[in-house]
Amino acid sequence: MINETEKRLLSFINKDELVRLTQDLIRIDSVIRPTTGNTEAGVVRFIVDWIRKELGVEPLVEEVVPKRENIIVTIDSGKPGPCLMFEGHTDVVSEGNPDLWQHDPFEGKIDDGKIYGRGSCDMKAGLAVNLLTVKAMLKSGVEYKGRMRLGLVCDEEDMMLGIQDYIKKGHADDVDACLVPEPEENQLCLSMKGALRAIVKVKGKMAHGAMPLTGINTSIRMARIILAFEAFEKAEMERCGKDEFLGWPSVTFTVVQSPPPGEPMQLNVMPAESMAYVDIRTIPSQNHEQIKRQLQEILNRLTADDPDFNAQIEFIADKPVVSMEKDEPIVMIAADAYTDITGREPVYNGVPGATDGTFLRYLKGIPCLVNGPGPRHVPHQTDEYVEIEEMFESLQIYLLSTLRFLNRSNTTQH
């Protein structure tokens, strides 16, 4: 039940400010574009200025790699208590062909109660929820204990360099719990899929397209690998079954190039090399080291069947499955807040991919609750959107969760 102090806190926020801030963030292109040099820098500058103006504090800005920075803000109540972190990422994925969009991907157009745009739900709306939660806690005058920490990082959509740098520099050392507003329809996600990412390279011999027998065709051999990995995926699905929250394991070829990038393509030339990126998503019943061995064994078998077969696999990222229980304090508090705001019982789920919270959980043991606004299956698609009512619902849930978590009694904190 919501008490009078909580009602006062909730009255401090308004939907229009949330919408405006989300639109402002969408309108700043934070796609990583190597050809033009565009990064998250524009969004970082905007957020830094917003924090100075709206929170009245000076954020810490740390460069991770050139032109890519993390933003860290700590608000200390001056009273002993836990540290609650609000995590978010400033980068977004490519919009693809803008002609395929119903609305300009960087306009932040409102249509039928939804805000459209690249990153609208993944996760410009989540960033706005984080920022306005901290603002309301700071400016409303409600009393709280402990500390709030904003950790707004770069590079979540690629190698997650931002959160790894954040952890390496000690910013997570005193964190007791973390809220991650990734687009999950405000469901309470207790687990996150693991991720293995690999590069497969096949080497052969270049030849004239009219005389293929004089060369070694890498495209055909890459096709054999794809089919063999697909068979492995099906076998793993049968062995592991469908996880309650995380669904099925998967092995997905996301990029296949023959010849590889930088090599000229000619219709009448058989390429000497092919490459592919493989995105492997795992569930608790799988073991990453075993998967690595099994995929290498597949290549070994293909080599034994074909003396001209020459392929290597390199694993470039390894993020384990992470999870937590429903009795974690941040989960129980957020569940009650969800019911108090919506009048519904909370829905528990898992994140179908990895998040920055994966690193916070497995490297630092921090309970990370992923529960933000936005449809779960719309991120990275054309016509990405977030529903305004769901955004505002998320902000209210975050506010109640924050106040209750920081002021809870009988707790041990850093």
C-alpha positions in Angstrom: 0.0 0.0 0.0 1.3 3.5 -0.9 1.8 5.7 2.1 1.6 9.5 2.3 5.3 10.1 1.8 5.3 7.9 -1.3 2.2 9.7 -2.6 4.1 13.0 -2.2 7.1 11.5 -4.1 4.9 10.2 -6.9 3.2 13.6 -7.3 6.5 15.2 -8.1 6.8 13.5 -11.5 4.8 14.2 -14.6 4.2 12.3 -17.8 5.0 15.3 -20.1 8.5 15.7 -18.8 9.2 12.0 -19.3 7.9 12.1 -22.9 10.0 15.2 -23.7 13.2 13.8 -22.2 12.7 10.5 -24.1 12.1 12.4 -27.4 15.2 14.6 -26.8 17.3 11.5 -26.3 15.9 9.7 -29.4 16.6 12.7 -31.6 20.4 12.4 -30.9 21.9 9.8 -33.2 23.9 7.5 -31.0 24.5 4.7 -33.5 28.1 3.7 -33.7 29.1 4.5 -37.3 32.8 3.6 -38.0 32.7 5.2 -41.4 31.6 8.6 -40.1 33.0 8.5 -36.6 29.6 8.9 -34.9 29.4 7.5 -31.4 27.4 8.1 -28.2 29.2 11.4 -27.7 26.2 13.5 -28.5 23.9 11.8 -26.0 26.7 11.9 -23.4 27.0 15.7 -23.8 23.2 16.1 -23.6 22.9 13.9 -20.4 25.9 15.7 -18.8 24.3 19.1 -19.3 20.9 17.7 -18.1 22.5 16.4 -14.9 24.2 19.7 -14.2 21.0 21.7 -14.7 18.4 19.3 -13.3 20.3 17.6 -10.5 22.8 20.4 -9.7 25.7 18.0 -9.5 28.9 17.5 -11.6 28.9 14.1 -13.2 32.1 12.1 -13.5 32.8 11.4 -17.2 35.4 8.7 -18.0 36.7 7.9 -21.5 36.6 4.1 -22.2 38.0 4.3 -25.7 38.3 7.5 -27.9 35.0 9.4 -28.2 33.2 6.8 -26.1 32.6 7.7 -22.4 30.8 6.5 -19.3 28.8 8.8 -17.0 28.9 8.2 -13.3 26.9 10.1 -10.7 26.7 9.4 -6.9 24.0 11.1 -4.8 24.8 10.5 -1.1 22.1 11.1 1.5 24.7 11.5 4.2 23.0 8.7 6.1 24.2 5.2 6.4 22.4 2.8 4.1 22.6 0.7 0.9 23.8 1.8 -2.5 21.3 1.4 -5.4 22.6 1.7 -8.9 20.6 2.7 -12.0 22.3 1.3 -15.1 21.7 2.2 -18.7 23.5 2.4 -22.0 23.7 5.3 -24.4 24.4 3.5 -27.7 21.7 2.2 -30.0 21.9 -0.2 -32.9 21.7 0.9 -36.6 18.4 2.0 -38.0 19.0 0.1 -41.2 17.3 1.5 -44.2 15.3 4.6 -43.0 12.9 4.3 -46.0 11.5 1.1 -44.4 10.4 3.1 -41.3 6.9 4.5 -40.9 8.4 7.5 -39.1 11.8 9.1 -39.2 13.9 6.9 -36.9 15.4 10.0 -35.2 12.3 12.2 -34.9 10.8 10.8 -31.8 7.3 11.0 -33.4 4.3 10.4 -31.2 1.5 8.3 -32.8 -1.4 6.6 -31.1 0.2 6.8 -27.6 3.6 5.5 -28.7 6.9 7.2 -29.2 8.7 5.9 -32.4 12.4 6.0 -33.1 15.6 4.0 -33.0 16.4 3.4 -29.4 13.0 4.5 -28.2 12.7 1.4 -26.0 16.3 0.2 -26.2 17.0 2.2 -24.2 16.3 5.9 -24.4 13.1 5.5 -22.5 15.0 3.6 -19.8 17.6 6.3 -19.6 14.8 8.9 -19.1 13.3 6.7 -16.3 16.7 6.5 -14.6 17.3 10.2 -14.7 13.9 11.3 -13.6 13.9 8.7 -10.8 17.0 10.2 -9.3 15.7 13.8 -9.9 12.5 13.1 -8.1 14.3 11.5 -5.2 16.7 14.4 -4.9 14.3 17.3 -5.5 11.1 16.2 -3.8 12.4 16.5 -0.3 11.6 12.9 0.8 14.0 11.5 3.3 16.1 8.5 2.3 19.2 6.7 3.4 22.3 5.5 1.6 23.3 6.4 -2.0 22.0 6.4 -5.5 24.4 5.8 -8.3 23.8 6.5 -12.0 26.0 4.3 -14.2 25.2 5.3 -17.8 27.7 3.5 -20.1 28.8 3.1 -23.7 29.1 0.1 -26.0 26.3 -2.2 -24.6 25.2 -3.1 -28.1 28.6 -4.5 -29.0 31.3 -5.8 -26.7 30.0 -4.1 -23.5 33.3 -2.3 -23.0 31.6 0.4 -21.0 30.3 -1.7 -18.1 33.5 -3.6 -18.0 35.5 -0.4 -17.6 33.0 0.8 -15.0 33.6 -2.3 -13.0 37.3 -2.3 -13.5 37.5 1.3 -12.1 35.7 0.3 -8.9 32.4 2.0 -9.4 30.4 -1.2 -8.6 32.4 -2.1 -5.5 29.9 -0.6 -3.1 26.7 -1.3 -5.0 24.1 -3.5 -3.2 21.5 -3.8 -6.0 21.0 -2.5 -9.5 17.9 -1.6 -11.6 18.4 -2.1 -15.4 15.5 -0.6 -17.4 15.9 -2.6 -20.6 12.7 -3.1 -22.6 10.9 -5.9 -20.8 7.3 -4.6 -20.6 8.0 -3.9 -16.9 8.2 -7.6 -16.2 10.6 -8.6 -13.5 13.4 -10.5 -15.2 15.5 -12.6 -12.8 17.8 -14.2 -15.3 19.7 -13.4 -18.4 20.8 -15.7 -21.2 24.5 -16.5 -21.7 26.3 -15.4 -24.8 29.2 -16.9 -26.8 30.3 -14.9 -29.8 32.7 -16.4 -32.4 34.4 -15.7 -35.7 34.7 -18.6 -38.1 37.2 -18.3 -41.0 37.6 -20.7 -43.9 40.7 -20.6 -46.1 40.9 -21.9 -49.6 42.4 -21.1 -53.0 41.3 -18.4 -55.3 40.4 -19.5 -58.8 38.6 -18.4 -62.0 34.8 -18.9 -61.7 35.0 -20.8 -65.0 37.6 -23.2 -63.7 36.5 -24.0 -60.1 38.5 -27.2 -60.0 41.7 -25.3 -60.0 40.9 -23.7 -56.7 39.4 -24.5 -53.3 35.9 -23.0 -52.8 35.5 -21.5 -49.3 31.9 -20.6 -49.8 30.8 -24.2 -50.1 32.9 -25.2 -47.1 31.4 -22.3 -45.0 27.9 -23.6 -46.1 28.8 -27.0 -44.6 29.8 -25.4 -41.4 26.5 -23.5 -41.2 24.5 -26.7 -41.8 26.6 -28.6 -39.2 26.1 -25.8 -36.6 22.4 -25.8 -37.3 22.3 -29.5 -36.6 24.1 -28.9 -33.3 21.6 -26.2 -32.4 18.7 -28.6 -32.9 20.4 -31.3 -30.9 21.0 -28.8 -28.0 17.3 -27.7 -28.1 16.3 -31.4 -27.8 18.8 -32.1 -25.0 18.1 -29.0 -23.0 14.5 -28.2 -23.6 12.9 -24.8 -23.2 13.9 -22.9 -20.0 11.0 -21.5 -18.0 12.2 -17.9 -18.4 14.9 -17.9 -21.0 13.3 -20.1 -23.7 15.4 -22.0 -26.2 19.2 -22.0 -26.7 20.3 -20.8 -30.1 23.2 -20.8 -32.6 22.8 -18.0 -35.1 25.0 -17.0 -38.0 24.5 -13.2 -38.1 27.1 -12.2 -40.7 28.5 -14.4 -43.6 30.9 -12.9 -46.1 32.8 -14.5 -48.9 35.2 -12.9 -49.6 35.6 -11.2 -46.1 35.4 -7.4 -45.6 38.0 -5.4 -47.4 38.5 -8.0 -50.2 37.1 -7.0 -53.6 34.2 -9.0 -54.8 34.0 -10.2 -58.4 31.4 -12.5 -59.9 33.9 -14.6 -61.9 36.4 -15.0 -59.0 36.1 -17.8 -56.5 37.2 -16.3 -53.1 40.2 -17.5 -51.2 38.7 -16.9 -47.8 35.3 -16.7 -46.2 34.3 -15.5 -42.7 31.2 -15.5 -40.5 30.1 -14.2 -37.1 28.2 -16.6 -34.9 26.0 -15.5 -32.0 25.4 -18.3 -29.5 22.8 -17.8 -26.7 22.7 -20.2 -23.8 20.5 -21.3 -21.0 21.4 -22.8 -17.5 21.6 -26.4 -18.6 24.5 -25.7 -21.0 28.2 -25.4 -20.4 30.2 -22.9 -22.4 33.5 -24.8 -22.3 31.7 -27.9 -23.5 30.0 -25.9 -26.4 33.4 -24.6 -27.5 34.8 -28.1 -27.6 31.8 -29.5 -29.5 32.0 -26.8 -32.2 35.7 -27.4 -32.6 35.0 -31.1 -32.9 32.5 -30.3 -35.7 35.3 -28.5 -37.6 37.6 -31.4 -36.9 35.1 -33.9 -38.5 34.6 -31.7 -41.5 38.4 -31.6 -41.9 38.7 -35.3 -41.7 36.1 -35.7 -44.5 37.8 -33.2 -46.8 41.6 -32.8 -47.1 41.1 -29.3 -48.6 39.0 -28.1 -45.6 40.8 -25.4 -43.6 38.7 -23.7 -41.0 39.3 -22.0 -37.6 36.9 -20.8 -34.9 37.8 -18.0 -32.5 35.6 -17.1 -29.5 35.6 -13.4 -29.0 33.1 -13.0 -26.2 32.0 -15.2 -23.3 29.1 -14.1 -21.0 27.7 -16.7 -18.7 24.0 -17.3 -17.8 23.2 -15.3 -14.7 20.2 -15.5 -12.4 18.9 -14.6 -9.0 16.0 -15.7 -6.7 12.6 -14.0 -6.1 13.6 -13.5 -2.4 16.3 -11.0 -3.2 15.3 -7.7 -1.4 15.3 -5.6 -4.6 13.0 -8.2 -6.3 10.5 -8.4 -3.5 10.4 -4.6 -3.2 10.0 -4.1 -6.9 7.3 -6.8 -7.0 5.3 -5.0 -4.3 5.8 -1.6 -6.1 4.6 -3.2 -9.3 1.4 -4.3 -7.7 0.8 -1.0 -5.8 1.2 1.0 -9.1 -0.6 -1.3 -11.5 -3.0 -3.2 -9.3 -1.8 -6.5 -11.0 0.4 -9.3 -9.8 4.0 -9.0 -11.1 5.1 -11.1 -14.1 8.4 -12.8 -13.7 10.6 -13.6 -16.7 14.1 -13.7 -18.1 16.0 -11.6 -20.5 16.4 -13.3 -23.9 19.8 -11.8 -24.4 22.7 -10.6 -22.3 22.8 -7.1 -20.7 25.3 -5.0 -18.9 23.8 -6.5 -15.8 25.3 -9.8 -16.8 28.8 -8.4 -15.9 27.6 -6.8 -12.7 26.1 -10.1 -11.6 28.8 -12.6 -12.5 31.8 -10.4 -11.8 30.6 -8.6 -8.7 27.6 -10.7 -7.5 25.3 -7.7 -7.6 21.5 -8.5 -7.7 20.5 -6.9 -11.0 16.8 -6.6 -11.7 16.0 -6.0 -15.4 12.5 -4.4 -15.7 12.0 -1.5 -18.0 9.4 -0.1 -20.5 9.0 -1.3 -24.0 7.9 -4.4 -25.9 10.3 -7.3 -25.5 10.5 -8.2 -29.2 10.6 -4.8 -30.9 14.3 -3.7 -30.1 16.5 -3.7 -33.2 13.5 -3.8 -35.5 12.2 -1.1 -37.8 9.4 1.1 -36.3 10.8 0.6 -32.8 8.5 2.2 -30.3 7.7 2.5 -26.6 4.2 3.1 -25.1 3.9 6.3 -23.1 1.6 4.8 -20.5 4.1 1.9 -19.9 7.0 4.4 -19.6 5.1 6.3 -16.9 4.2 3.1 -15.2 7.9 2.2 -15.2 8.9 5.5 -13.7 6.4 5.2 -10.8 7.5 1.6 -10.1 11.2 2.7 -10.1 10.4 5.6 -7.7 8.6 3.4 -5.1 11.3 0.7 -5.5 14.0 3.2 -4.9 12.5 4.8 -1.8 11.6 1.5 -0.2 14.9 -0.2 -1.0 17.0 2.7 0.4 14.9 3.0 3.5 14.4 -0.6 4.4 15.5 -1.8 7.8 17.5 -4.8 9.0 19.8 -4.7 6.0 23.5 -5.3 5.5 25.1 -2.9 3.0 28.6 -2.0 1.8 
